[in-house]
Amino acid sequence: MKMSKAVEQSLVVLVMLALQKDQLPIKSYLLSNCLEVSESYFKKTMRKLVVAGIVKAIASKEGGFQLARPIESITLLDVYEAIEGDSSFINSTQLADRIFLSQESDKKVEDVQEALKTATNDVLSAFNDAEQEFKNSLRKYTIAQVLDGIQKDSFEKIDWRQ
């Protein structure tokens, strides 16, 4: 499994928005400059977060992006699925079936085919179990927990707009 850079960038943006002084909206060009990515690429990423209801886009002279929900309710899974999608990342091409199960049948081949069907199902089941564990772990961790190390009363909020 490979995760796109946009997931990490999204997590950084969410922390920036959470730390924004007075929760004022931040313009996309400021955020993309901080991340050192093109604004057009960044806007595509942010659009996914908006559609997922994680951030909101405010269209006005003083607008930009703000968190749409409290950081306690935004999980790493929410961010991952907003960027990568919520479909399974396990995609079998049925290659083993095409190679081994298309042979002419005789008793010997049928035994091998049956064993291969079982093995294929076992492998897919192991991958599916691992995917569920991965997603369950992400579901348990929130943006608030990312910020747990910061004493909320002992630091001054950051104005990313300056």
C-alpha positions in Angstrom: 0.0 0.0 0.0 1.2 3.4 -0.8 -0.3 6.6 0.5 -0.1 9.9 -1.4 1.7 12.9 -0.2 -1.6 14.7 0.0 -2.6 12.7 3.1 0.4 14.1 5.0 -0.1 17.6 3.6 -3.8 17.5 4.7 -2.8 16.5 8.2 -0.4 19.4 8.4 -3.0 21.8 7.1 -5.5 20.6 9.7 -3.0 21.2 12.5 -2.3 24.7 11.0 -6.0 25.4 10.9 -6.5 24.2 14.4 -3.6 26.4 15.6 -4.8 29.5 13.7 -5.3 32.5 15.9 -9.0 33.3 16.4 -9.9 30.5 14.0 -9.7 33.1 11.1 -9.8 31.6 7.6 -6.5 31.1 5.8 -6.1 31.7 2.1 -5.1 28.8 -0.1 -2.0 30.6 -1.5 -0.7 31.1 2.1 -1.2 27.4 2.9 0.3 26.2 -0.4 3.3 28.4 0.1 3.9 27.0 3.6 3.7 23.5 2.2 5.8 24.4 -0.8 3.3 22.9 -3.3 1.6 24.5 -6.2 -1.6 26.3 -5.4 -3.5 24.4 -8.1 -2.5 21.0 -6.7 -3.2 22.2 -3.2 -6.7 23.4 -4.2 -7.5 19.9 -5.5 -6.5 18.4 -2.2 -8.5 21.0 -0.2 -11.5 20.4 -2.3 -11.5 16.8 -1.2 -11.4 17.9 2.5 -14.3 20.3 1.8 -16.4 17.6 0.2 -15.7 15.3 3.1 -16.9 18.0 5.5 -13.6 18.3 7.3 -12.8 21.9 6.3 -15.0 24.7 4.9 -14.1 27.1 2.2 -15.2 30.7 2.7 -15.5 32.7 -0.4 -14.9 36.4 0.4 -12.2 39.0 0.6 -11.3 37.8 4.1 -12.1 34.2 3.3 -10.1 31.1 3.0 -10.2 27.7 4.7 -11.3 26.9 8.2 -12.0 23.7 10.1 -15.6 22.6 9.6 -15.7 20.3 12.7 -14.1 20.2 16.1 -10.7 18.6 16.0 -11.9 16.0 18.5 -14.3 14.6 15.8 -11.8 14.5 12.9 -10.0 11.1 12.7 -7.0 10.1 10.7 -9.4 7.8 8.9 -11.6 10.7 7.9 -8.5 12.4 6.4 -7.2 9.3 4.7 -10.5 8.4 3.1 -11.2 12.0 2.1 -7.9 12.0 0.1 -7.5 8.3 -0.9 -11.2 7.3 -1.1 -13.1 4.9 1.0 -12.9 1.8 -1.3 -10.7 -1.1 -0.5 -7.1 -0.9 -1.5 -7.1 -4.7 -2.0 -7.6 -5.3 -5.7 -7.1 -8.9 -7.0 -6.7 -9.3 -10.7 -7.6 -13.0 -10.4 -4.2 -13.8 -12.0 -3.9 -17.1 -10.2 -7.3 -18.2 -11.4 -6.4 -17.3 -15.0 -3.1 -19.2 -14.8 -4.0 -22.2 -12.8 -7.7 -22.7 -13.0 -8.0 -22.5 -16.8 -6.1 -25.8 -17.3 -7.9 -28.9 -18.6 -9.4 -30.9 -15.8 -8.1 -34.2 -14.6 -8.0 -35.5 -11.0 -4.4 -34.2 -10.4 -5.2 -30.7 -11.8 -8.5 -30.5 -9.9 -6.7 -31.1 -6.6 -4.2 -28.3 -7.4 -7.1 -26.0 -8.5 -9.0 -26.6 -5.2 -5.8 -26.0 -3.2 -5.1 -22.8 -5.1 -8.7 -21.5 -4.6 -8.3 -22.1 -0.9 -4.9 -20.4 -0.8 -6.2 -17.4 -2.9 -9.1 -17.0 -0.5 -6.7 -17.2 2.5 -4.4 -14.6 1.1 -7.2 -12.2 0.2 -8.7 -12.7 3.7 -5.3 -11.9 5.3 -5.1 -8.7 3.2 -8.6 -7.7 4.0 -8.1 -8.3 7.8 -4.9 -6.1 7.6 -6.8 -3.4 5.8 -9.5 -3.4 8.5 -6.9 -3.3 11.3 -5.3 -0.3 9.5 -8.5 1.5 9.2 -9.6 0.7 12.7 -6.3 2.2 14.0 -6.8 5.4 12.0 -10.4 5.6 13.2 -9.2 5.7 16.9 -6.8 8.7 16.4 -8.0 12.2 16.1 -6.5 15.6 15.2 -7.0 16.6 18.8 -4.7 13.7 19.8 -2.1 15.0 17.3 -2.2 18.2 19.3 -2.2 16.6 22.7 1.5 17.5 23.2 0.7 21.1 23.0 -0.7 22.6 26.2 -3.7 24.5 24.9 -3.4 27.2 27.6 0.4 27.6 27.5 1.0 28.7 24.0 -0.1 31.6 21.8 -2.1 30.8 18.7 -0.3 31.3 15.4 -1.5 33.8 12.8 -0.5 32.0 9.5 -1.9 35.0 7.6 1.0 37.2 8.4 
